[in-house]
Amino acid sequence: MSDYKFIAGDKKWWRQAVVYQIYPRSFADLNGDGIGDLAGMIDRVTYLKSLSIDAVWLSPFYPSELADGGYDVADYRNVDPRIGTLEEFDKLIEELHKVEIRVFVDIVPNHSSDQHEWFQAALKAGRGSAERERYIFHDGIGENGDIRPSELVSHFGPTGWTRVTEPDGTPGQWYLHLFAPEQPDFNWDNQEVRDDFIKTLRFWSDRGVDGFRIDVAHALTKDFSDGLPARNTMDIDPTKPDGSDPLFDRDEVHEIYREWRKVFNEYDPPRVAVAEASAPAHRLGAYASEETLGQAFNFDLLHADWNTKRFKHLISNSMKRAEKSGSSNTWVLSNHDVVRHPTRYGLPDKTDLVKWYISEGKSAPLDAKQGIDRARASTMLILALPGSTYLYQGEEIGLFEVADTPREAMQDPQWFRNPGKARSRDGCRIPLPWTTTGSSFGFGPGGSHLPMPADFGKYSVEANEADTNSVLNLYRTAIAMRRGLQCHEEINFIFNRNRSVLHFARPNGWQSFTNFGKSPVKLPKGKVLLSSQPLVGSQVPGETTVWLQA
Ligand code: BGC
């Protein structure tokens, strides 16, 4: 197990960290089974170090039937044998810590897999048992109980209730699942559930894990005292933005996180966490306080059009929110659930991304140059802001969303459980291309679990390495430079008459200047440190960010 010396003393490292998300099954496959593995990550530690990142976050690598890409966890304290072993996990942590990269793992506390031993035990034990109490079982309606307990949709399809067969072979109770039927929701009123997650947090913390990303952090506690919820959307009830929605963002959820905080603080340095919480903006701070998880994702930019006013507004609001909670900001442009941002920025504004995906990318024209120019500029912009930046694997090589994956190869339940209504997240989960040619473009020697497009080699790490102006080289330079420029968590907007410009300064004189428009604008005074596109004399080209030192 790894030793902690190199980070002892630096208790605030997470406040302005660059965290790189690894989607394990699609990162690098060393054993040739088509699925990325821990050995593949160990093999790429030098690459990760070359990015100058502070931490990696590993999406789930636990044993799983893969009903939801690993977010259906069958054993929270183990490694999927297809991905590796606990010994390899220890080795990965050791190698990453040697090069001063910290590690976050994903905790999935709202639901387990239906293959989890507790759920299997609940099925066997039958109605009224202590085993069923760990999940949310209810009798159906009607004489034979064959009508579902309430009309509730799930994130992945038309119903959030599935009926089980009782041990005697008769149709029986129903259980709640906010996601796929293979993801039964835990009952967080149950003490055993609470104790078991504390055990899991200690298990990984003892192995040297530095932080946790908490999946669906807003949904754990539920209150059905006014009856079982019936609704046709999984959005929080807009009339209850105050903690009283029966399913989401209830105040009691923070009791759980206060308990977790005590566990985090048993370690030196304290373990950290970031909440994936879908809650009204004014309530996000409760997840990000020092007594709870410490930080919460800000997903505003995932949905923001490329527009100066919009960006400025979102940035100001996020700054205010962070100040109020005592946390730091978080900035995210892409992750494993959304359309990659070069694609979002390359499609016409207001493109319906679901329709676009369903049409295999034919419903709207993609302007690839515009997409990449804006992606480069927006990455430099968010890296200049105070707070943590969360990057998603593949964005550093300029990957676009893949919309034409053969339909029979799809894996995402969001796709096949919502026919015609949702996109498949497989489009952002295609394995990484490492080489310009060869078997799976260097992802692994034995093919890849999702098909890789024929032109993927041009985005490969190898192709990026060979081009001094590549996206990869920009990321490397910008992230490394940012380390030396970090300072107090403040910005001051600088007025510019041109409405396409977003210009701000940090307290040490580091400035970021983004031209959102298409036409060049005048470069302000200051020493140019870096630019997302080559400058043209004293002009900043369209869709470009420049860093300056005043
Ligand atoms: C994860 C998704 C997952 C869902 C259910 C999310 O928020 O990011 O990938 O499908 O939780 O666990």
Boltz pocket constraint, residues with backbone or C-beta under 6 A from the ligand:
constraints:
  - pocket:
      binder: B
      contacts: [[A, 68], [A, 71], [A, 72], [A, 108], [A, 179], [A, 215], [A, 216], [A, 276], [A, 336], [A, 337]]
      max_distance: 6.0
